[in-house]
């Protein structure tokens, strides 16, 4: 399986406020990316899947990566 890099944009609800997020992850497909987002936000912020809204998932090249942790992995 070929691993690709994706940039994910969206919002999540914490309390009464909406917060925007942009994350970059390596995965084999978009479905894996969605699961990673739900799992990590759920465990880190203690929120449910219905409190997370993913607005955009874009495949990016290694040159477009901004996240220093993802850059180090590459």
C-alpha positions in Angstrom: 0.0 0.0 0.0 1.2 3.5 -0.8 1.3 6.0 2.0 0.2 9.5 1.1 0.2 12.8 3.0 -3.0 14.6 3.6 -3.9 18.1 5.0 -7.2 18.1 6.9 -9.1 21.3 7.7 -12.2 21.6 9.9 -13.7 22.7 13.2 -14.5 21.2 16.5 -16.7 22.3 19.4 -15.3 22.7 22.9 -17.7 24.2 25.4 -19.6 26.9 23.6 -16.9 27.8 21.2 -15.9 26.5 17.7 -12.2 26.1 17.0 -10.6 25.8 13.6 -7.9 23.2 13.0 -5.5 22.2 10.2 -3.6 18.9 10.6 -1.3 16.9 8.4 -1.1 13.1 8.6 0.3 10.2 6.6 -2.2 7.5 5.7 -3.2 5.1 2.9 -6.6 6.6 2.2 -9.1 9.4 3.3 -11.1 7.0 5.4 -8.0 6.4 7.6 -7.5 10.1 7.9 -11.0 10.6 9.2 -10.5 7.9 11.8 -7.2 9.4 12.9 -8.9 12.8 13.4 -11.8 11.4 15.4 -9.5 9.3 17.5 -6.9 11.9 18.3 -9.3 14.8 18.9 -11.5 12.5 21.0 -8.7 11.3 23.2 -6.9 14.7 23.5 -10.0 17.0 24.0 -12.5 14.4 25.3 -15.1 15.3 22.6 -17.4 13.1 20.5 -17.3 12.5 16.8 -20.4 14.7 16.2 -18.5 17.6 17.7 -15.9 17.4 14.9 -16.6 18.7 11.5 -14.1 17.9 8.7 -14.5 20.4 5.9 -11.6 19.5 3.6 -9.1 16.6 3.0 -6.4 17.3 0.5 -3.6 15.1 -0.7 -0.3 17.1 -0.6 3.2 16.5 -1.7 6.2 16.2 0.7 7.3 19.7 -0.4 4.0 21.2 0.8 4.2 19.8 4.3 4.3 22.5 7.0 4.0 20.3 10.2 7.6 19.8 11.6 6.8 16.3 13.0 5.5 15.1 9.6 8.5 16.6 7.9 10.8 14.7 10.3 9.0 11.4 9.5 9.5 12.0 5.8 
